[in-house]
Amino acid sequence: MRKTILGELEELVLLVVAACNEDVYGIPVMEELQQQTGRDFTISAVHTTLYRLEEKGFLSSSVGGATAERGGRRKRLFALTAAGGEVLLEIQQTRTRLWQSIPQAKLELMGLSANPF
Amino acid sequence: MKHKPPVWIDKWLNCLLAPHLREEILGDLHERYALRIKRLGEGKARQRYWRDALTYIHLSNIKRKSTQYPTTYLYSPTMIRNYFKIAFRNLLKYKGYSFINIFGLATGMAVAMLIGLWVWDELSFNKSHKNYDRIAQVWQFVNFDGTISSYNSVPIPMADELRSKYPDFQATSLSTYTRDVILAVGDKKLTKSGNYVQPDFVDMMSFKMLAGSADGLKDINSILLSESVAKAFFGTENPLNKTIRMGNKTDVKVTGVYEDLPYNSDFRDVLFLAPWELFVANDAYVKRALDEWDENSFQVFAQLKEGASAEAVSAKIKDIRMKRKDPPGYKPAFFLHPMKQWHLYTDFKDGKNAGGIVYFVWLFGAIGVFVLLLACINFMNLSTARSEKRAKEVGIRKSVGSVRGQLIFQFLSESFVITLIAFVVALIFTQLALPYFNEIADKRVSILWANPWFWLLGLGFSLLTGLIAGSYPALYLSSFQPIKVLKGTFKASRFASVPRKVLVVFQFTVSVTLIIGIITVFRQIQHAKDRPSGYERSSLVEINMNTPELYAHYDALRNDLLNTGAVVEFAESGGSITGQYGGTTNISWKGKTPNTQPLFMANQVTHDFGKTVGWKVIEGRDFSRKFSTDSSAMIINEAALKLMGFKNPIGEIVRSGKEYKVIGVIKNMIRQSPFEPVNAAFYTINYNAVNTISFKLSSQLGTSKALDKVAAVFKKYNPEAPFEYSFVDEVYGRKFSDEERIGKLAAFFALLAILISCLGLFGLASFIAEQRTKEIGIRKVLGASVAGLWQMLSKDFALLVLIACFIAAPISYYLLNDWLQHYEYRTNLSWWIFVASGLGAIGIALLTVSYQAIKAALMNPVKSLKSE
């Protein structure tokens, strides 16, 4: 498999899309991101990221769902692909491995909770 | 939805974003905007909206997705052939429209070409001389009582002074003014003009020797002939070493032949060159003047060394005379006038160059540009006006699969075809008009067939016009949506005709300005012509006394002429009545303010001069043989009287060389420019200082019969010379030739400008009438009168022309007032000129429009409503 490195924002966006029950488009993704991280994102950054993920094959998209406040314009709805799921899993496994190799005492010394899960 | 984000941002984003992203991105942006209004209120939402929009300036959003379909091949030879085929079909289908377009544009281009050629000729004046950049003539400023005049005449010793003391000069040559001399070989006698010069002159001015050499001039009894003169005398024979008799006096040998100078050289009238020494040997006055620093009657030409500038050397030679002993009161300041400025910059004011013909180069250049612009405007207006008609065509073309690029190419090729045809027609027009143009403008220009710049400029301009005129239909029409135009809901916006109206106003502003201009120029000429000249010009004839035989028979010649019955009066004078030479500052009278040096024109005449020319004595009496004391009598003109300030001029004593008694005062006589005030002048009796015969023909015999009789008398006294004479009224008329030439040219161009403007108006009116055919039909059915319809259609155009008049009036007032300031004696710009020009323009415009308006109004409404 080709090694694909995901940036932080890409990873976050991919996770948000994965977390949703149905297909999502730009605005809800951004709202969710803001809620979860407390950081401010520009909508164009979210769009760019979504398109890039689609290009990499981690997301698929379709159009639909025009509303009045959109001026009758359709949304581009994104859904997680199998490849997207795989890459998320891979990332999580890598992280878990790394977490397990951290000596417990080190974190306790700093007064931090040892187990993230 | 109630609150919409700013429309202009959306428009801008629509242009910016790639088509495949537009919908979803704008949708999301709008949705977010709606959310923000709820959370933050409208003000902040708007602010954030455009901040968001800005973040989309990113290559990934702008880059267009390549289409998956193959693109249409736009520039295949078949397609290109098709574009031009359609273009020609369109031309033929709308013949009237094509004619207006091509004819108007061609006329404009032809005017621009003519003016361009004229300007080119003016700018290349004297450039045929190889040392163009380094040749200069010595001039001087002289100061007569505060007024600084400039003269190109200098004293003889100047040449040697420059040669010996100033290393900046490579060569210098004295020269006479170009003068008429009778040349004779055997029985063949011709009067030809030429200069007496020093040997350096030939090389300096790069006269091209065809035979013999310039060194010939070192021999005192030699002459160089121009090719045309050599041909006239010797035909095909070899002219070298042949003998020619000059002025019935001296035999000289032909030592060289040079190529005739081009018409746009200041030396074009130099048909022969004779040695300066010969001139000195034959003229007692010149012999006396050889060492005289105050006899300013000769020309000095000089060639500067490489690197020496005329300004720098001028500063060095400025005070040559003032540094010598007895500097004259008129304080001469010498300077070099470079050849580059001989033709275009000949006016001096207060010791500074004040332009000259270059003024007209600018003026006509501007007129040319404007006329061309008018023609282009026509072309553009007609194309855009008509383009709406072609909207349907665009719709159909697009529906059957034409892409935008093809439509653009189609429209552009149509306008290129028109401009290129117009260019060819313009070339033909120019070629046909050149002979007349050359005659009016006193030029010998021809189309520069071999000059690449001419073609580059002409074709480049044609393409540019085609591009500009074709771009509106090409870019605007091709953007139409087929569904709209085919459904018939397409309508040009209310403001689509605004630029067209502005352009019509511009056209008529230029036209009206030109009309006002020509009326003023002709009024100024008439004003000067109506000015009393102070003498009787009709049937007054002058003969130049250019052979020795004519001298010293005054009484006999006079009696013989009077006895023929053909001549009423006869006199001789120093210089023609239509000119004024020889001023003096050496004059004093009782009551003259000391230390002032006013200039007086000195005239030597015979007793009968006054009666011959018919001057008007307003005080005292004319010269008379009854008084032997008249040999020291003086007659002054009004200007002199004013300057001298005598209360009772008769009997006053005036000293100028010797003492004269004033016996009469005459009305001012216009001898120099009729646009300038008359100089102070005095007249004295002197039978020896004369060189011009003047006589008045009897009105009883016809002019030609009378001249025959006179010619017989002259043959008797002067058998060797051809009988050559000039009519004073003709020579006087030439004083207006510059102004008349400008007037005629301006009138010609103004006429064309108006023609072009009206042609455009005609086209527009026909277009409007056609567009409103249905409306007119319905109006007629409902009872509108023809007059009412005419008024409805003409009103708009009349209004535009009226606006143009109001813009043109101040512009032309400003320009013409400026022009008239050049003349001391000038007409005034009265209000009626502006009113008349305005009314004239409106009248012509209405006439043009009315044809179309009445035609439309008279149409049978049944026909116009039935169509479609």
Chai-1 contact restraints between the chains, C-beta under 6 A:
chainA,res_idxA,chainB,res_idxB,connection_type,confidence,min_distance_angstrom,max_distance_angstrom,comment,restraint_id
A,G26,B,D28,contact,1.0,0.0,6.0,A-B,restraint_1
A,I27,B,D28,contact,1.0,0.0,6.0,A-B,restraint_2
A,I27,B,E31,contact,1.0,0.0,6.0,A-B,restraint_3
A,I27,B,R32,contact,1.0,0.0,6.0,A-B,restraint_4
A,T42,B,T55,contact,1.0,0.0,6.0,A-B,restraint_5
A,I43,B,R32,contact,1.0,0.0,6.0,A-B,restraint_6
A,I43,B,D52,contact,1.0,0.0,6.0,A-B,restraint_7
A,S44,B,T55,contact,1.0,0.0,6.0,A-B,restraint_8
A,S44,B,Y56,contact,1.0,0.0,6.0,A-B,restraint_9
A,T48,B,S60,contact,1.0,0.0,6.0,A-B,restraint_10
A,A68,B,M1,contact,1.0,0.0,6.0,A-B,restraint_11
A,E69,B,E31,contact,1.0,0.0,6.0,A-B,restraint_12
A,E69,B,A34,contact,1.0,0.0,6.0,A-B,restraint_13
A,R70,B,G27,contact,1.0,0.0,6.0,A-B,restraint_14
A,R70,B,H30,contact,1.0,0.0,6.0,A-B,restraint_15
A,R70,B,E31,contact,1.0,0.0,6.0,A-B,restraint_16
A,G71,B,H30,contact,1.0,0.0,6.0,A-B,restraint_17
A,R73,B,E23,contact,1.0,0.0,6.0,A-B,restraint_18
A,R73,B,L26,contact,1.0,0.0,6.0,A-B,restraint_19
A,R73,B,G27,contact,1.0,0.0,6.0,A-B,restraint_20
A,R74,B,E23,contact,1.0,0.0,6.0,A-B,restraint_21
A,R76,B,E24,contact,1.0,0.0,6.0,A-B,restraint_22
